[in-house]
Amino acid sequence: MLVQIDQRGSLNLPIKIRQSLGLEKGSNFEIEVAEGGDIILHPVEIHRTVRLSDQGLEKISEARKSGKGELPDWILDEVN
C-alpha cells in the first residue's frame, strides 16, 4: 500500500489499516528504524502519573496500613 508524507512530515495510515488494528485518533507509537531501513511502529499506551509530596506519600502509606478500600471512579474508568 502506497502512502505519502505531507508538508508537515506527517504520515497518514489508511482507514482499513487503522480499523484492522483498532487504532483511533490519539493512538501513540514508539518508532524504530531497523537495519536495512525498515520502519517499525510499536503501539504504546500512556498512563497518567501522579507526583506526590512527602505528605501525600505519608497519607498513602497510612491508607495501605488501614486495609482495603475502593478506588476513585476516574481510576476505574482508566483501567477499564
N, C-alpha and C positions, 0 to 999 in steps of 0.2 A: 504494500500500500504506500503510495507516494504522499508525503506531507511536505509543507513548506514553512520555513521560518519567516515570520512577518518583520516589519520595520522595527519593532521593539525588541526583536530577538526571541519572541515567544513562539512556541510550537503548539499547534492545536492537535489533540488526539481526536480522531473521528468518533462520532457518536456510537457506532457499533462496537468499537473497542472499549469505550468508557462504559457502555451498558454491560458488555460481557464481563468486565472486571468489577462492576459495581462501583465505579468511580463517580464522584459528584463534584460540583463546584467547591473549591476549597480543599480538595484532597492534596495531601503532601507526599513528596517523594524525596528520597536520597538518590542522587545521580552518581553513576560510576562510569568511567571510561576504561574499558577493558583493553588488554593487549590486542593490537590489531585495529583499534579504533571503534569497536562496538560500544554503543551506549546502553547502559543498563539502568532502568528505573526500579527502585525498591520502594514500595508503598510504606509509609510510616504513619503512626498515629501520634499526635501531640496531645499531651495531657497537661492540664493546669498544674502549676506548682504553687505552693504556699510557703512563704517565708515567715517564720515566727520569731518574735523577740524571746529573750530569756524567760520573761513572764509567761508568754504563750506556751513555750516548751514545758515549763513547770506545770501549767494547767493540764496539758496533755498527759504528762506523767501521772498527775493526780487522778485524772479520768481513767487511765489504764488500770490503776490500782483499785479503783472503785467497782470494777466489774464490767459487765456487758451493758451496752446502750444502743440506741438507734442512730443511724447516720442521717444527716440532713438530706432533704429531698433533692437538693441540687447535686449532691454526690451520687445518690442513687440514680438520678437521671443520666449522669455522665457514664456510669458503669453499665447501664442497660442499653 
